[in-house]
Amino acid sequence: MPNPPGASWVYGWTDSGFSPTKTRERYTVAERSDTALKLGWTTADLGNGEGSVTSEGTVDYRYTNSGLVNTNWSSTPPPPHFPVLCASASNCGNSLAGTHYQLIWGSRSPLLREPVVRGLAWSALGGQGNDVASTNRYLGRERVTVPAFPRGVFAAKLESDITQGGALGDPYGSGLRTTWWVYGVGPVKIVFRHAGGEISTAVLEATNLSPRSAPSDRSRFPLITGKKRRYRYTNTRHMKRASVQEFTVGASANATATVDVRSRSGPIRTSGSYVFSSGKSGITSLAVSTATATRVRFPALGPKRLPKSRRRHLFTPFDLMTFGINPVVPAYPKKGQTWKTNKAGRDYAVFGVTGRSKVVGYQRVRTPAGRFTALLVESRLTQKGYRFGSGVRRSWFASGVGLVKLQFRHRDGSVSKVDLLKR
């Protein structure tokens, strides 16, 4: 949902049961900031004829790390012959008589979860009293033709199963909605198949915005339930015999997932879980809970201010990958992109590490699992007083696969190495 000054969109919408005559609406940017957008709309001066809907109003959005959120709306009431989408006709703030009303129905927070990658699914609520529920899925990209782009344009296709219970207008408030989003433009087409048989359709007829090339929709760290990865982990000084461990994505909901680990062979016996979240900032490590038995003697880690029972260890490939700084890998990486630790933030409190990560770019790498074109993220980390917790980490992430290779050159002179064995 772009918000440049002066941006405008003209939509035409119909409803087969309650408004078969097309209504044109013009949306313009009323207010904008880095985190918020208010759109105003009107049906005036667009050549709407008899039988069309007359309306004007505003709709508010906020950009968050989880994606686009609808925060408010206000407009003229829907036509009296439309179904009442509340349990009572009085003081009902729900409406489907408009393009953006169809867009936000049942999925206000978030309306569109980001990053938009394969396997994306989330649940959301909507309506005046959050009495409308939806389950939403990204179906991939396809070419769609609308009046604003008669030659066609590639769009992200999202499907929403929407359920409303207890409204006077049931089953109009329930159904299946499909929305096509174009990067740099916003929604260009909406088809809402209501449970009662009506079909609402909205298409973009004109805009002064141009489509942009969308980022890849293949995640560099997919959190798809059941996905497995097996790794080999060694250290040139402290663990020359390889530890082989398997990671499986467990429960996953609303772009947050657990990843379970268990040892397969080698000197480390471990089991437990990691929790990761996917957002616009990237893949963030939230928590870890593991139990480990080993005779391997790794050097101590800090920070000194924490008791030893609360200090992290480097017993698994994911311990190495998540050590010191978030995000692990950005959602929309660009060559040269950097981020650093914040001494007032959570990561410094947990790890006591200062440092910086940088997107180096794509490289060809080879592991026992095959050859990959992988994104290289390089991190330079310092844990004061602990040479094993300091050094340079290089992590390679392949689209649709995740971590495929990692090298951590510790300042004690040893090198930890991780390679993907099986996926």
TORDO-37959 format. One record per residue (C-alpha): residue in one letter; z, y, x. Coordinates in steps of 0.05 Angstrom, whole numbers, plus 5000, padded with zeros to 4 digits. Example, Ala and Ser with C-alpha at 12.3 -4.5 7.8 and 13.67 -1.06 7.14 Angstrom:
2
A515649105246S514349795273
//
This chain:
423
M500050005000P497550595043N500051305031P495751815068P496052525039G490752624986A489651884974S487151714904W485351094864V481951034796Y483150384759G480250124695W484449634655T483849254590D487948754550S484148254507G489348254452F492248954448S487549424485P480449154490T477649854501K477950024575T482950544598R481850924663E487751164703R487751614765Y493451504815T495052014869V500352084923A505852524894E511052444950R511052065014S515151915077D515451375130T519650935083A517851155012L511951294967K511551604897L505051544859G503351954799W498151754747T494552044688T489151834640A486752554628D479752794645L477052094660G472452014600N477051544562G474651444491E477451244424G481750614429S483950734500V491150854519T493651564535S499151584587E501951924648G507651754694T510251594763V511950964802D516150934865Y515750454924R519750354987Y517450025052T522749545078N523049005132S522148475078G516048825049L514149304993V519549434940N518749794873T524850244863N523350634799W518250834746S517651334690S512151464639T510151594567P512051014522P507150444512P503050444448P507250224388H502549634373F504049314442P509348764444V516548994455L518548714523C526148764512A531248424468S531649064428A526249574411S530950164424N531550444494C526549934521G523950154589N519149564599S511649634593L505249274612A500749834588G498150054655T495449814722H501749894763Y506049644706Q501949004710L502849014786I510449074788W512048634727G516948094747S516848224822R519848894840S524048674900P519948524938L513448654904L509648424966R513348055021E511048155092P508347915138V502847615094V501746945128R499646255107G505145875071L508446525047A512446434982W518246824952S522146934888A523347604856L526147944794G523548524753G523848894687Q528749434666G534748954668N532048474721D530847994664V523847784687A523347264742S517447074786T515446584840N510046854885R505146514932Y499946744982L493546344970G489346605028R483747095036E477347134995R471647614982V472347994917T467548484884V470049084844P466549734824A469750104882F466749594930P460449314897R458348944960G464948584962V471148635006F475948135036A482648115002A489347755006K490047344942L497047264913E499146864852S505446984811D508646534759I512447014714T517646834662Q521247284612G526247014562G529447354502A524547924491L521848094422G514848064452D515347364479P510947034503Y506947654524G511847784581S510747104612G504546834646L500546764710R498547384749T493447394806T493048014850W488048174905W490548644960V485948985010Y488749215076G488249975080V486950055006G492249684965P491249264902V483949244880K484248734823I489648444777V488647884726F494747714682R493947104638H499447174587A502946564559G500846784489G493446744507E491847474521I488747684587S490048344621T485148564675A485349174721V480049334773L479349894824E473450334803A473950884857T478051084917N477551544977L480551015022S476650515065P478449785078R481249625147S481048985187A487248595168P491848255218S491447505226D494747125170R496646555216S503946585235R505846525308F512346195286P511045845220L517245695178I514145155133T518844625107G517843955143K513944235202K515943875266R515444045340R517643635399Y519143945467R520643755539Y525844185574T527544175648N530744635700T528644595773R535744615799H540544425744M536743915702K530943575737R530842995688A527443225624S531143315559V526543165500Q528543485434E525343515365F525744115317T524344065242V523944635193G528944475138A530744885078S526445495069A526946055017N524546775015A522146775087T528746515115A529145805141T533645325178V530644935236D534344295253V534644015324R536243325349S535543005418R530442455429S531842275502G534642545566P541242795592I542943255533R545242975467T545043525415S544243635340G544944245296S541144805262Y538145495276V536946015222F530846475227S528247035183S521147295178G519948025163K515548615182S519248675248G517747945265I521547295272T529047435279S534346925300L540246995253A545046435270V545845775308S550545185299T549844605347A554144045375T552343815446A554743285495T552043285566R554043175638V549043705660R552844275693F549244925676P552045565707A556745965663L554146495615G557447135591P559147615565K565847635600R569148005541L568147395495P572346765499K568546165527S568445835459R564146405431R559146455488R552146195478H549245615519L542245435541F542144715519T535644715479P528745045482F530745485423D537045715460L532445955515M527446265466T532646655425F537146875483G538647605489I533947995443N530748015374P525547965347V523347325381V516047495367P513448095327A509948005261Y503848425278P503548405354K499448895394K498148865469G503049315505Q508049325447T515249355471W522249315442K529149335476T536349165465N541149665435K548349685462A550749875393G547049305360R548548585341D544648255397Y548648615452A555148435417V553147695415F549647615483G551848205525V544748255550T540748885564G533248845570R526348935542S520848495513K513448635517V507148345486V502748185546G496847915506Y493347255493Q492546725546R489846015549V495445515563R495644765568T501344305549P501843555535A500543725462G493844045478R490544705497F492245335460T490346065458A497346345456L500747025452L505047165513V511547535503E515147725568S522647905568R526548195626L533948065613T540348245650Q547147955633K551948335677G555747875724Y551847245705R545647085745F543746485702G543646935641S539147435676G531847395695V524747395667R522846975608R515646845589S514446535520W507646325493F506546285417A500345965386S498046175316G499845655264V503945265315G509545685343L512645635412V508245205457K510745395526L516545765559Q518745935630F525346275646R526046485719H533546575726R536447025779D540346445808G533646195834S532545635784V526945595733S527645315663K521145025635V519344825564D512944495541L510644275472L509743515472K507943385399R506743765335
//
